Amino acid sequence: MAAVRPELAPPHRHLDVPSLLSRLLVGAGFVPVWLATGLLFVVTAIVSPQTLGHDSWSTVLPLMTILAVAGLGEMLVIMTGGIDLSIPGVVTLAANLAVGVNDGSNSQLGWTVVIILACCGLIGFASGVLVSVVRLNPLIVTLALMQILLGVSKWYAHGIANESSVPSSLSGFATDRWLGVTPIFWTGILITAFLALFLRQTVVGRRFQAVGANPRAAWVAGVHVRAYTVFAYAGAGVLYGAAGLLLAGFIQFPTLDLGNPYLLGPIAAVVIGGASLAGGIASVSSTWAAAFALTLLSQMLQVLRLSTAWQLIVFGLAIAGGLVISGDRIVGVVGGFLHQPAVRARLGWAESGEAQEAHDRREVHGEGTA
């Protein structure tokens, strides 16, 4: 039998152990939040079964969804290595605009929602420009913006009659039932699914993830890093506005302090969900799970009728514990060990700088899997 010429032989496929291990490590970073959520569910069923009752779910699901939507906006910003503390201001402004526009009537409610979301997007766009283009500190910029927006909301509320409610169509949307569940929940599901598909199935979404994971490699590959950062803040502003509208419909009578719980809650949901405050890839579904866990814990503490002091203590300890066991810390410890030159050399994973740079370019341009 004739020998197969070397140039015609099929290419030898070898198992890329470092790449496989890297993917498994990244995926494992989002596992702890799911385990913690499952454990909390079991503990709740034992300690406070009333929390899992029908009446309690009518509060948990909408509040969890609102926190998750706001958390997804924060997630976009954190993926770029930034931080956004303007959420309470944006949520409060959007909720009060929902009351003041059209004087609470249902006329052109659809256009009202579009205008409010557009305004919130412009607010986020302004934050992105100040952070990415002007190069100001994101913590200071967004904190100052929060104060400005709260002041604008207070000024705007002076022109609204006391105890004014949102349009009945908006409140009816929030209190109705679709398949036995509030429409707020289904709206959150749609937003979550859309964002997950966008980040994973589109070239723009994959490049956005690459910008957060390795901005230098993205810049070398010709990607406009600053433009993607501005886009992250603008998209986050739209999601904050959506959370404000959903919250306004749920409580019906917005106040000037309704956004206060959303200062640190969304950040906690994103970080507990496995994302890194230094930027990089995050998980939409894990952020959702973390928002559910935080809301369920808060509801359980209220059902147990603990004093306000103990509720704050337990809730704070739970958040701190969640951050300690977050997937980002696990990935950081294990990844740091595996990236030591001695370990890589012993395992035969040493890789040339040119090969690594080519790999980064392929990821940025969406040629690899995301």
Secondary structure, DSSP 4 states (H G I P E B T S, - for coil): -PPPPGGGSPPPP---HHHHHHHHHHHHTTHHHHHHHHHHHHHHHHH-GGGGSHHHHHHHHHHHHHHHHHHHHHHHHHHTT-----HHHHHHHHHHHHHHGGGG--TTHHHHHHHHHHHHHHHHHHHHIIIIIS---HHHHHHHHHHHHHHHHHHHHTTS-TT----HHHHHHHHS-BTTB-HHHHHHHHHHHHHHHHHHHSHHHHHHHHHHH-HHHHHHTT--HHHHHHHHHHHHHHHHHHHHHHHHHHHSS--TTTTGGGTTHHHHHHHHTT--TT-----HHHHHHHHHHHHHHHHHHHHTT--HHHHHHHHHHHHHHHHHT-HHHHHHHHHHHHTSHHHHHHHT----HHHHHHHHHHHHTT-S--
